[in-house]
């Protein structure tokens, strides 16, 4: 772990009425760390992601990006600041083409104004060409360039997953959050995804935080793991330490007492 975290949560808590979904959760993520958050169903993992990305504003605590609070920011502004995510349930623009899904992700970085857009100036065309070139480069990385003009909804499930990750990378994030990226994948697709996640971190030199139920993937790809149960952090450490932690085993398997 690096000394200066790019992303840090400090005792974030989320209450819905009388229900405490997450309580005092803290983590640190270095600039190129690859970290997992695991826990049983209903443990609060996605709520943590929702607080980090601005979907929920924490009831208490702080979310810091490069040392500055992002609590209260709109989702789009947080994306512009450098955090992007995927979702457990794929959320592509399914009636748009594969390449347009990527192009839309990068549009907030376009350096032309309304005048250039209306009158199709030289600046407009050069910026649009740059965006298309960047989109095609991502599609080649994810082996989707041959399907650039296909509608997203017509891609096989595994390719839709890859497109969603590619689209997130189209925002040029410094922190990528992956919510159940292996959900619905077969073993071969999951193996390819494991290699892809590691490669994305190394190639783009970004931090990755992931939620995942596939323990084989988590143990193979993550350098550190945070474990939550009933909204509380019960363990953190390297994969080998987490595997042998009694609290983690109990959270997943329950006690053996009758």
C-alpha positions in Angstrom: 0.0 0.0 0.0 1.2 3.5 -0.8 1.7 6.1 2.0 -0.6 8.7 0.3 -4.0 7.1 -0.6 -5.7 8.3 -3.7 -9.0 7.2 -2.1 -9.9 7.0 1.5 -13.1 6.5 3.5 -13.1 7.6 7.1 -15.8 6.0 9.3 -18.5 6.2 6.7 -21.9 5.3 8.0 -25.2 4.9 6.1 -28.5 4.9 7.9 -31.9 4.4 6.3 -34.4 5.4 9.0 -33.6 3.1 11.9 -31.6 0.7 9.8 -27.8 1.0 9.9 -26.7 -0.4 6.5 -23.0 0.4 7.0 -21.3 1.5 10.2 -17.9 3.3 10.5 -16.3 1.7 7.5 -12.8 2.9 6.7 -10.4 1.9 3.9 -7.4 3.3 2.1 -6.6 2.8 -1.5 -3.2 3.6 -3.0 -2.7 5.0 -6.5 -2.2 1.5 -8.1 -3.7 -0.8 -5.5 -6.0 -3.7 -6.4 -8.3 -4.2 -3.4 -11.4 -6.3 -2.8 -14.4 -5.8 -0.5 -16.2 -9.0 0.3 -18.9 -10.2 2.6 -22.2 -12.2 2.6 -25.3 -11.0 0.8 -26.7 -7.9 2.5 -23.4 -7.1 4.2 -23.4 -3.5 2.9 -20.9 -3.8 0.1 -22.8 -2.0 -2.6 -23.9 0.6 -0.1 -20.2 1.4 0.4 -19.8 1.8 -3.4 -22.8 4.0 -3.5 -21.4 6.3 -0.8 -18.1 6.5 -2.6 -19.6 7.4 -6.0 -22.2 9.9 -4.7 -25.4 7.8 -5.2 -25.8 8.0 -1.4 -24.4 10.8 0.8 -23.0 9.2 4.0 -25.0 9.9 7.1 -21.6 10.2 8.9 -17.9 10.1 7.9 -15.8 11.3 5.0 -14.9 10.1 1.5 -11.6 11.6 0.3 -10.2 11.6 -3.2 -6.6 12.8 -3.3 -7.1 14.2 0.2 -10.2 16.2 -0.6 -13.7 15.5 0.5 -16.2 14.5 -2.3 -19.1 14.0 0.0 -22.1 15.9 -1.3 -20.8 16.0 -4.9 -23.1 15.0 -7.7 -22.4 11.6 -9.3 -21.3 13.2 -12.6 -18.9 15.6 -10.8 -17.3 12.7 -8.9 -16.8 10.9 -12.3 -15.1 14.0 -13.6 -12.9 14.1 -10.6 -11.6 10.6 -11.4 -13.8 7.9 -9.9 -15.9 5.6 -12.1 -17.8 2.3 -11.6 -19.5 -0.6 -13.1 -22.7 -2.2 -11.7 -23.8 -5.7 -10.6 -26.6 -5.4 -13.1 -25.1 -4.3 -16.4 -26.1 -0.7 -17.2 -25.2 -0.1 -20.8 -26.9 2.1 -23.3 -28.3 -1.0 -24.9 -29.9 0.6 -27.9 -26.7 2.5 -28.9 -23.8 1.0 -30.7 -20.8 -0.5 -29.0 -18.6 2.5 -30.0 -21.2 5.1 -29.0 -21.3 3.6 -25.5 -17.5 4.4 -25.2 -17.8 7.8 -27.0 -20.5 9.0 -24.6 -18.3 8.1 -21.6 -15.6 10.6 -22.8 -17.8 13.5 -23.9 -17.4 15.5 -20.7 -13.7 15.8 -21.6 -14.4 17.4 -25.0 -12.7 20.8 -25.5 -15.2 22.6 -27.7 -18.1 24.8 -26.8 -21.7 25.2 -28.1 -20.7 27.4 -31.0 -18.2 24.8 -32.3 -20.9 22.1 -31.9 -23.5 24.0 -33.8 -21.3 25.1 -36.7 -19.2 22.0 -36.8 -15.9 23.9 -36.7 -12.4 22.5 -37.2 -12.1 22.2 -33.4 -15.3 20.2 -33.3 -14.1 17.7 -35.9 -10.6 17.3 -34.4 -12.0 16.7 -30.9 -14.6 14.2 -32.2 -11.8 12.4 -34.2 -9.7 12.2 -31.0 -12.6 10.8 -29.0 -13.3 8.1 -31.7 -9.6 7.1 -31.9 -9.6 6.7 -28.1 -12.8 4.7 -28.2 -11.4 2.4 -30.9 -8.2 1.9 -28.9 -10.3 0.7 -25.9 -12.4 -1.6 -28.1 -9.3 -3.2 -29.4 -8.0 -3.8 -25.9 -11.2 -5.5 -25.0 -11.5 -7.4 -28.3 -14.6 -5.6 -29.3 -13.4 -3.6 -32.2 -14.9 -6.0 -34.7 -18.3 -5.2 -33.2 -18.0 -1.5 -33.0 -21.3 -0.9 -34.8 -23.3 -3.7 -33.2 -26.0 -2.6 -30.7 -24.8 -3.2 -27.1 -27.9 -5.3 -26.3 -27.0 -7.8 -29.0 -23.6 -8.6 -27.5 -23.2 -11.9 -25.6 -23.3 -11.5 -21.8 -19.5 -11.7 -21.3 -18.9 -9.1 -24.0 -21.4 -6.8 -22.4 -19.4 -7.0 -19.2 -16.2 -6.2 -21.0 -17.9 -3.3 -22.7 -19.1 -1.9 -19.4 -15.6 -1.9 -18.1 -14.3 -0.4 -21.3 -16.9 2.4 -21.0 -15.8 3.1 -17.5 -12.2 3.4 -18.6 -13.4 5.8 -21.3 -13.8 8.4 -18.5 -10.1 8.1 -17.8 -10.6 7.3 -14.1 -7.9 7.2 -11.5 -10.0 4.9 -9.4 -12.2 2.1 -11.0 -14.9 0.5 -8.9 -16.1 -2.9 -10.1 -19.3 -4.2 -8.6 -19.6 -8.0 -9.1 -17.8 -8.0 -12.4 -17.9 -11.8 -12.6 -21.7 -12.1 -11.9 -23.3 -14.4 -14.5 -20.0 -15.4 -16.1 -19.0 -19.0 -16.8 -15.7 -20.3 -15.5 -13.8 -19.6 -18.7 -15.1 -16.0 -18.8 -14.2 -15.5 -15.1 -10.7 -16.7 -15.8 -10.3 -14.2 -18.6 -11.8 -11.5 -16.4 -9.3 -12.2 -13.7 -6.4 -11.7 -16.1 -8.1 -8.7 -17.6 -8.6 -6.9 -14.2 -4.9 -7.3 -13.3 -3.9 -6.2 -16.8 -6.1 -3.1 -16.7 -4.5 -2.0 -13.4 -1.0 -2.5 -14.7 -1.6 -1.0 -18.2 -3.6 2.1 -17.1 -1.8 2.5 -13.8 -5.0 3.1 -11.8 -6.4 1.9 -8.5 -9.1 -0.8 -8.6 -11.6 -1.6 -5.9 -13.9 -4.5 -6.5 -16.8 -6.3 -4.9 -17.1 -9.9 -5.8 -18.6 -13.2 -4.6 -16.3 -15.4 -6.7 -13.7 -16.1 -4.0 -11.3 -17.7 -6.5 -11.1 -14.5 -8.5 -10.8 -12.3 -5.3 -8.0 -14.4 -3.9 -6.1 -14.5 -7.2 -6.3 -10.9 -8.1 -6.6 -8.8 -4.9 -3.5 -7.6 -2.9 -5.7 -6.7 0.1 -9.2 -7.6 1.1 -11.7 -5.8 3.4 -14.4 -8.1 4.8 -17.8 -6.6 5.9 -20.7 -8.3 7.7 -23.9 -6.7 8.7 -22.4 -3.3 7.7 -19.3 -3.6 9.8 -15.7 -4.2 9.0 -14.7 -7.5 10.6 -11.4 -8.1 9.0 -8.8 -6.7 6.6 -5.5 -8.0 5.2 -3.8 -10.0 2.6 -5.7 -12.9 0.9 -3.9 -15.6 2.8 -4.7 -14.0 6.1 -8.4 -13.5 5.2 -8.8 -17.1 4.2 -7.7 -18.3 7.6 -9.6 -15.6 9.7 -12.1 -17.2 12.0 -14.4 -14.2 11.9 -14.5 -14.4 8.1 -15.2 -18.1 8.1 -18.1 -17.6 10.6 -19.6 -14.8 8.6 -19.7 -16.9 5.5 -20.5 -20.3 7.0 -22.2 -19.5 10.3 -21.4 -21.1 13.6 -21.6 -24.8 14.0 -23.7 -24.5 17.2 -27.3 -25.9 17.1 
